[in-house]
Amino acid sequence: MKSLDSYFNTPSLTEPWPPDTPVSLVWFRNDLRVHDNPALWHATQQGRPVVGLFIDCQQQWRSHGLGEARIAYVHLAVKSLQQQLSERQIPLLVVPAQTFADVIDVFQSLSKQLQLGNLGFNIEYEVNERRRDIEVWRWAKSIELSVNRFHDQCVVPPGDVKTKSGTPFRVYSPFKRAWLSEARNYSLRPLSAPPVSDTSMVIDDSDPSGSGQLNQRQPAPSTINLDTELWQASEESCHEQLQWFIEHRARHYQQDRDFPAKAATSQLSIALALGILSPRQCLHAALQANEGQLSGGNAGIDSWINELIWREFYRHIAVAFPDVCKHRAFKPETEQVPWRDPIQDTRARADFDAWCSGNTGYPIVDAAQRQLLETGWMHNRLRMITAMFLTKHLLIDWRLGEAFFNRHLMDADFCSNNGGWQWSASTGADGAPYFRIFNPISQSQKFDPDGAFIARFIPELTQLSPPSRHFPNPMERAQARYPDAIVEHKFARERALNAFQQLSRQTEEAV
């Protein structure tokens, strides 16, 4: 385990407990908050001093495809969390470990320095994270350390919403109906932040194992320049953003949410992805504004609640069908789709590169991709348009697009990202029918009628009239130095239909 030489440092805490006092250790992961944090709240009720732990697995995160900006944002959020905890007399250790395989070493070292009374954490649902947690649980059992696990990423835990036959839902609409019925059986009121403790634990800087120091350090300066106004890492600022959205935008959400030129969405996806906010906090705020109704209230608030339920649906899918965490299609038969291979096919490579850089010649697609590259975020309607363009117009494997989004999105969230890509590619749970192929031009005309969003991210098209921005003619493209379309819509649509129809015939013959 590497030495802690570039991490966190807070002022010394007062009124230390004796070093041999059993402590409640809270392992923070994607739950970087003090409010509505079940593991933290439970730990503070044990009558023991509480110590927080965050394990900084940067190599593992990079192997999962997360980008440098996202990792830098995690560090900002952890720094903010550490300050909040210190105000409650709770130290937060930040310990580097290259991969999940090194996590046990961290706990073994901690157990030599601290007398651990119990360990608590909130559950993560992806396969690698679940395997890691099983290994930690086995280690804890071997030393007779109690482990308390809690659900906090879903209002209704995975496995608790089932069909009448007791099987997991594969389609969203019946899942939603069952979820709405089941949700009332759970507490929808968020937990408060733990009170300031009248006791605290001071961590000795020495590590008797000699494998590294366990103390509190400041984050090393990041080489990534983050837009801290757009991406606020503190829990307080995210709470304010949630409340502002509920008060000023939520009631118009349904009618405005699909128009990328409008500031109509909550942009809370990154706060949810890192757990700076919990889904229960979001749902509770929506319920307060919706007269306590999960559905049947204001159309805009109902629509936003629906998006929160979609988020839960994809988490339930990841648990019930773990193959989606292993780069596999939810629908096994779609593994045989004859995707064009950018590694073997130079034309496919050129098309993929054009899509990545926002130079496909379809303005709405290119503006969306440039928004992603410039800001680290993309409007949800545009995520569907660009994903369907890659998979249907270019017939390129959804997994390449999923990885690209994962690397560049600040709000990268495996379950939602995978679910959205498989929906667009018609390979996933309740995916779009294979014959549903968005026309990027008509989508642009419908959802960016004045071409305002296009002009914002493709300034070379600003000189064109709004109608021309959706698909310039050859002369307009030449004057603006904007590329020709890399594929013709009718040809691309027929090619995709033929590929999926051929797959359907093969499946029928196999049966």
C-alpha positions in Angstrom: 0.0 0.0 0.0 1.4 3.4 -1.0 2.3 6.0 1.6 -0.2 8.8 2.1 1.9 11.7 0.9 -0.6 13.8 -1.1 -4.0 13.6 0.4 -6.0 15.1 3.2 -5.3 17.2 6.3 -7.7 18.7 8.8 -7.1 20.5 12.2 -6.5 18.3 15.2 -9.8 17.2 16.8 -10.4 17.8 20.5 -11.4 15.6 23.4 -9.8 12.4 22.1 -10.9 9.0 23.2 -8.3 6.5 24.4 -6.7 4.8 21.4 -7.9 1.3 22.5 -11.6 2.4 22.4 -13.7 0.5 19.9 -14.8 2.7 17.0 -17.5 2.6 14.4 -15.9 2.8 11.0 -18.0 4.2 8.2 -16.7 3.3 4.7 -17.8 6.1 2.3 -18.0 5.3 -1.5 -20.6 6.8 -3.8 -22.4 8.4 -0.8 -20.4 11.5 -0.2 -22.8 13.3 2.2 -23.7 13.6 5.8 -27.5 14.0 5.4 -29.7 10.9 4.7 -26.7 8.6 4.9 -27.9 5.4 6.6 -24.4 4.0 7.3 -23.2 7.2 8.9 -26.4 7.7 10.9 -26.4 4.1 12.2 -22.7 4.4 13.2 -23.4 7.6 15.3 -26.1 5.7 17.2 -23.7 3.1 18.6 -22.3 5.1 21.4 -18.8 4.9 20.0 -16.5 7.4 18.4 -17.0 7.4 14.6 -14.2 7.3 12.0 -14.9 7.8 8.3 -12.9 6.1 5.6 -12.6 6.8 1.9 -10.4 4.5 -0.2 -9.0 6.3 -3.3 -8.9 3.6 -6.0 -7.8 5.7 -8.9 -6.3 2.9 -10.9 -9.5 0.9 -10.5 -11.6 3.8 -11.6 -9.5 4.3 -14.7 -9.8 0.6 -15.5 -13.5 1.2 -15.3 -13.1 3.9 -17.9 -13.7 7.0 -15.8 -12.1 10.2 -17.0 -9.6 12.5 -15.2 -12.2 15.3 -14.8 -14.6 13.0 -13.0 -11.8 11.7 -10.7 -10.8 15.3 -9.9 -14.4 16.0 -9.0 -14.5 13.1 -6.7 -11.6 14.5 -4.8 -13.4 17.9 -4.5 -16.5 16.2 -3.1 -14.4 14.1 -0.7 -12.6 17.3 0.5 -16.0 18.9 1.1 -17.3 15.8 2.9 -14.2 15.8 5.1 -14.9 19.4 6.2 -18.5 18.6 7.0 -17.5 15.6 9.1 -14.8 17.5 10.9 -17.4 20.0 12.1 -19.2 17.0 13.7 -16.0 15.8 15.3 -15.7 12.8 12.9 -12.3 12.4 11.2 -12.3 11.1 7.6 -9.3 9.0 6.5 -8.5 9.0 2.8 -6.3 6.1 1.9 -4.9 5.3 -1.6 -5.3 1.8 -2.9 -4.6 1.1 -6.6 -7.4 -1.4 -7.2 -10.2 -3.1 -5.3 -7.9 -6.1 -4.7 -5.9 -3.8 -2.4 -8.8 -2.8 -0.3 -8.3 -5.7 2.2 -4.8 -4.4 2.8 -6.3 -1.1 3.8 -8.6 -2.7 6.3 -5.9 -4.9 7.7 -3.7 -1.9 8.3 -6.5 0.0 9.9 -7.3 -2.9 12.2 -3.7 -2.7 13.5 -4.0 1.0 14.3 -7.7 1.2 15.5 -9.7 -1.1 17.6 -12.6 -1.6 15.3 -16.0 -2.1 16.9 -18.1 -2.4 13.7 -17.9 -1.5 10.1 -20.8 0.1 8.1 -21.3 1.0 4.5 -24.0 1.6 1.9 -24.4 -1.0 -0.8 -23.1 -0.6 -4.3 -24.8 -2.8 -7.0 -22.3 -3.3 -9.8 -20.6 -6.7 -10.1 -17.0 -5.6 -9.3 -18.1 -3.6 -6.3 -20.2 -6.4 -5.0 -17.3 -8.8 -5.3 -15.1 -6.4 -3.4 -17.7 -6.0 -0.6 -18.1 -9.8 -0.3 -14.3 -10.1 0.2 -14.4 -7.3 2.8 -17.3 -9.0 4.6 -15.4 -12.3 4.6 -12.3 -10.6 6.1 -14.4 -8.9 8.7 -16.0 -12.2 9.6 -12.6 -13.8 10.0 -11.7 -11.3 12.8 -15.3 -11.3 14.2 -16.0 -7.7 13.2 -19.7 -7.0 12.7 -20.7 -5.4 9.4 -23.8 -3.3 8.8 -24.9 -2.8 5.2 -27.6 -0.4 4.0 -29.4 0.5 0.8 -29.1 4.2 -0.1 -28.9 4.3 -3.9 -32.5 3.2 -4.4 -35.7 4.2 -2.5 -36.9 0.7 -3.0 -34.1 -1.8 -2.8 -33.3 -4.1 -5.7 -35.2 -7.4 -5.4 -38.2 -5.8 -3.6 -40.1 -5.0 -6.8 -41.1 -8.2 -8.6 -43.8 -9.5 -10.9 -46.7 -11.5 -9.6 -44.7 -14.7 -10.4 -41.8 -13.4 -8.3 -39.4 -12.7 -11.1 -37.6 -9.4 -11.9 -39.3 -6.9 -14.2 -37.8 -6.6 -17.7 -40.0 -3.8 -18.9 -40.3 -0.4 -17.4 -44.0 0.5 -17.4 -45.1 -2.5 -15.2 -42.0 -2.0 -13.0 -43.1 1.6 -12.5 -46.6 0.6 -11.4 -45.2 -2.0 -9.0 -42.6 0.5 -7.7 -45.3 3.2 -7.0 -47.3 0.6 -5.1 -44.2 -0.7 -3.1 -42.6 2.7 -2.4 -45.2 3.6 0.2 -43.9 0.7 2.3 -40.6 2.4 2.8 -39.7 5.6 4.7 -39.7 8.4 2.2 -38.4 10.9 4.7 -34.6 11.5 4.6 -32.5 11.0 7.6 -31.1 14.1 9.2 -27.3 14.7 9.5 -25.8 13.3 12.6 -25.4 15.7 15.5 -22.0 17.1 16.5 -20.4 14.4 18.7 -19.2 15.2 22.2 -16.4 12.7 21.6 -13.9 12.3 18.9 -11.1 10.1 17.7 -7.6 11.4 17.1 -5.7 9.3 14.6 -2.1 8.5 15.3 0.1 9.3 12.3 2.2 6.2 12.7 1.3 2.8 11.2 2.7 -0.2 13.1 2.5 -2.3 10.0 5.0 0.0 8.2 3.0 -0.2 5.1 1.9 3.4 5.0 0.6 6.2 7.2 -3.1 6.4 8.1 -3.8 10.1 8.6 -5.7 13.0 7.1 -4.3 15.0 4.2 -5.2 17.7 1.8 -5.9 16.6 -1.8 -3.0 17.1 -4.2 -3.5 19.9 -6.6 -5.4 18.7 -9.7 -4.1 19.3 -13.2 -7.8 19.3 -14.4 -9.5 22.7 -14.6 -13.1 22.1 -13.4 -15.9 24.6 -14.0 -16.8 24.8 -10.3 -19.8 27.0 -11.0 -21.3 24.3 -13.2 -20.0 21.4 -11.1 -20.4 22.3 -7.4 -19.0 19.6 -5.1 -20.4 20.6 -1.7 -23.5 19.1 -0.2 -24.9 22.5 0.7 -24.7 23.8 -2.9 -26.4 20.6 -4.2 -29.2 21.0 -1.7 -29.7 24.5 -2.9 -29.7 23.4 -6.5 -32.3 20.8 -5.8 -34.6 23.3 -3.9 -34.1 25.9 -6.7 -35.1 23.3 -9.3 -38.2 22.2 -7.4 -39.3 25.8 -6.9 -38.5 27.3 -10.3 -38.4 24.5 -12.9 -40.0 21.3 -11.8 -43.6 22.3 -12.6 -42.6 23.0 -16.2 -40.3 20.0 -16.5 -42.6 17.9 -18.7 -43.1 20.5 -21.3 -39.6 21.9 -21.4 -37.3 18.9 -20.6 -36.7 17.8 -24.2 -35.4 21.2 -25.4 -31.7 21.5 -25.0 -31.5 25.2 -25.5 -33.7 25.7 -22.5 -32.4 25.6 -18.9 -35.1 23.2 -17.9 -33.5 20.2 -16.3 -32.3 19.8 -12.7 -28.6 18.9 -13.7 -28.5 17.0 -10.4 -27.3 13.8 -12.1 -23.7 14.3 -10.9 -24.8 14.9 -7.3 -26.8 11.6 -7.5 -23.9 9.7 -9.2 -21.5 10.6 -6.4 -24.1 10.4 -3.7 -23.8 14.1 -2.7 -27.6 13.9 -2.8 -29.6 10.7 -2.3 -32.6 9.7 -4.5 -34.8 9.8 -1.3 -33.9 13.4 -0.8 -34.8 14.2 -4.4 -38.1 12.3 -4.1 -39.0 13.9 -0.8 -38.5 17.4 -2.2 -40.7 16.4 -5.2 -43.4 15.0 -2.9 -43.4 18.2 -0.8 -44.1 20.2 -3.9 -46.6 17.6 -5.3 -49.0 17.5 -2.3 -47.5 14.3 -1.2 -48.4 12.4 -4.4 -46.0 10.1 -6.2 -48.2 10.4 -9.3 -51.3 12.1 -10.4 -50.1 15.5 -9.2 -48.5 18.3 -11.2 -47.5 16.9 -14.6 -44.0 18.4 -14.5 -43.2 17.0 -11.0 -44.8 13.7 -12.0 -42.5 13.6 -15.0 -39.4 14.3 -12.9 -40.4 11.6 -10.4 -40.7 9.3 -13.4 -37.0 9.9 -14.2 -36.0 9.0 -10.7 -37.9 5.7 -11.1 -36.1 5.0 -14.4 -32.9 5.5 -12.5 -34.0 2.9 -10.0 -35.1 0.5 -12.8 -31.7 0.3 -14.2 -30.2 -0.5 -10.8 -32.7 -3.2 -10.3 -31.7 -4.6 -13.7 -28.0 -4.6 -12.9 -28.6 -6.7 -9.7 -31.1 -9.1 -11.3 -29.2 -9.5 -14.6 -25.5 -9.0 -13.6 -24.3 -9.9 -17.2 -25.1 -6.2 -18.1 -22.1 -5.3 -15.8 -19.9 -7.6 -17.9 -20.1 -5.8 -21.3 -23.0 -8.1 -22.4 -26.3 -7.2 -24.0 -29.4 -7.6 -21.8 -31.0 -9.4 -24.8 -28.5 -12.2 -25.5 -29.7 -12.7 -29.1 -28.5 -9.1 -29.9 -24.9 -10.2 -29.3 -25.1 -11.3 -32.9 -25.9 -7.9 -34.4 -23.3 -7.4 -37.2 -21.8 -4.2 -35.9 -19.2 -2.5 -38.0 -15.8 -2.8 -36.4 -13.7 0.4 -36.2 -10.6 -1.7 -35.5 -10.9 -3.8 -38.7 -12.8 -1.4 -40.9 -11.0 1.9 -41.7 -14.3 3.5 -42.9 -16.0 2.5 -39.6 -13.0 4.0 -37.7 -13.3 7.3 -39.6 -17.1 7.4 -38.9 -16.5 6.6 -35.2 -13.8 9.3 -34.9 -16.2 11.8 -36.6 -18.9 10.9 -34.1 -16.5 11.3 -31.1 -15.3 14.7 -32.2 -18.6 16.1 -33.3 -17.9 16.2 -37.0 -20.6 13.9 -38.5 -22.2 16.6 -40.6 -25.5 16.3 -38.6 -25.6 19.5 -36.6 -27.7 18.3 -33.7 -25.4 15.3 -33.2 -22.3 17.4 -33.5 -23.5 20.1 -31.2 -24.4 17.4 -28.6 -21.0 15.8 -28.8 -19.2 19.1 -28.6 -21.3 20.0 -25.5 -20.1 16.8 -23.9 -16.4 17.5 -24.8 -16.6 21.1 -23.6 -18.7 20.8 -20.4 -18.6 17.2 -19.3 -22.4 17.0 -19.6 -25.0 16.3 -22.3 -28.7 16.9 -22.3 -30.7 13.7 -21.9 -32.7 14.1 -25.2 -29.3 14.5 -27.0 -27.9 11.4 -25.3 -30.7 9.4 -27.0 -30.2 11.1 -30.3 -26.4 10.7 -30.4 -26.5 7.1 -29.1 -29.1 6.1 -31.6 -27.0 7.8 -34.4 -23.9 5.8 -33.5 -25.8 2.4 -33.2 -28.3 2.8 -36.0 -27.0 5.3 -38.5 -23.4 4.1 -38.2 -24.1 0.6 -37.0 -21.3 0.7 -34.5 -21.4 -1.3 -31.3 -23.1 0.5 -28.4 -20.3 -0.6 -26.0 -17.9 1.8 -27.8 -20.3 4.7 -27.3 -21.0 3.7 -23.7 -17.3 3.8 -23.0 -16.9 7.2 -24.6 -19.7 8.6 -22.5 -18.3 7.0 -19.4 -14.9 8.6 -20.0 -16.2 12.1 -20.7 -19.4 12.5 -18.6 -18.9 14.1 -15.2 -22.1 12.4 -14.1 -20.9 9.0 -15.4 -23.1 6.3 -13.7 -22.7 2.8 -14.8 -26.3 1.6 -14.4 -27.9 4.7 -16.1 -25.3 4.9 -18.8 -25.5 1.2 -19.7 -29.3 1.3 -19.5 -29.5 4.3 -21.8 -27.1 3.0 -24.4 -28.8 -0.4 -24.5 -32.2 1.2 -24.8 -31.0 3.2 -27.8 -29.3 0.2 -29.4 -32.4 -1.9 -28.9 -30.4 -4.5 -27.0 -31.5 -3.7 -23.5 -34.4 -3.9 -21.0 -37.4 -2.2 -22.5 -35.2 -1.0 -25.3 -36.5 1.0 -28.2 -37.9 -1.4 -30.9 -35.1 -2.0 -33.5 -37.2 -0.3 -36.1 -37.4 3.0 -34.1 -34.6 5.0 -35.6 -34.5 8.7 -34.9 -34.1 11.0 -37.8 -31.6 13.5 -36.5 -32.8 16.2 -38.7 -36.5 16.0 -37.6 -35.3 15.6 -34.0 -33.4 18.8 -34.4 -36.3 20.6 -36.0 -38.6 19.4 -33.2 -36.5 20.0 -30.1 -34.2 22.8 -31.2 -36.6 24.6 -33.6 -34.6 27.9 -33.8 -31.3 26.1 -34.0 -30.3 28.0 -30.8 -28.6 25.1 -29.2 -26.8 24.2 -32.4 -25.5 27.7 -32.8 -24.2 27.7 -29.2 -21.9 24.7 -29.8 -21.3 25.0 -33.5 -20.6 28.8 -33.9 -19.7 28.4 -37.5 -23.4 27.8 -38.3 -24.6 30.9 -36.5 -24.5 32.9 -39.7 -27.1 30.5 -41.2 -30.8 31.0 -40.9 -32.4 28.9 -38.1 -34.1 26.5 -40.6 -30.8 25.9 -42.4 -28.9 25.1 -39.2 -30.7 21.7 -38.9 -29.0 20.4 -42.1 -27.1 23.0 -44.3 -27.0 22.6 -48.0 -23.6 22.0 -49.7 -23.0 25.7 -50.4 -23.8 26.6 -46.8 -21.5 23.9 -45.5 -18.7 25.1 -47.7 -19.1 28.7 -46.6 -19.2 27.7 -43.0 -16.4 25.1 -43.3 -18.7 22.6 -41.8 -18.3 18.9 -42.9 -20.5 17.0 -45.2 -22.8 14.3 -43.7 -20.8 11.1 -43.2 -23.8 8.9 -44.0 -27.2 9.5 -45.7 -30.2 9.0 -43.4 -32.3 6.8 -45.7 -29.3 4.5 -46.5 -28.3 4.3 -42.8 -31.9 3.5 -41.7 -32.3 0.6 -44.3 -28.9 -0.8 -43.4 -29.8 -0.9 -39.7 -33.2 -2.4 -40.4 -31.6 -5.1 -42.5 -29.1 -6.0 -39.8 -31.7 -6.4 -37.1 -34.2 -8.2 -39.4 -31.5 -10.6 -40.4 -30.9 -11.2 -36.7 -34.6 -11.8 -36.1 -34.7 -14.4 -38.9 -31.6 -16.1 -37.4 -33.3 -16.2 -34.0 -36.5 -17.6 -35.4 -34.6 -20.3 -37.3 -32.7 -21.3 -34.2 -36.0 -21.7 -32.3 
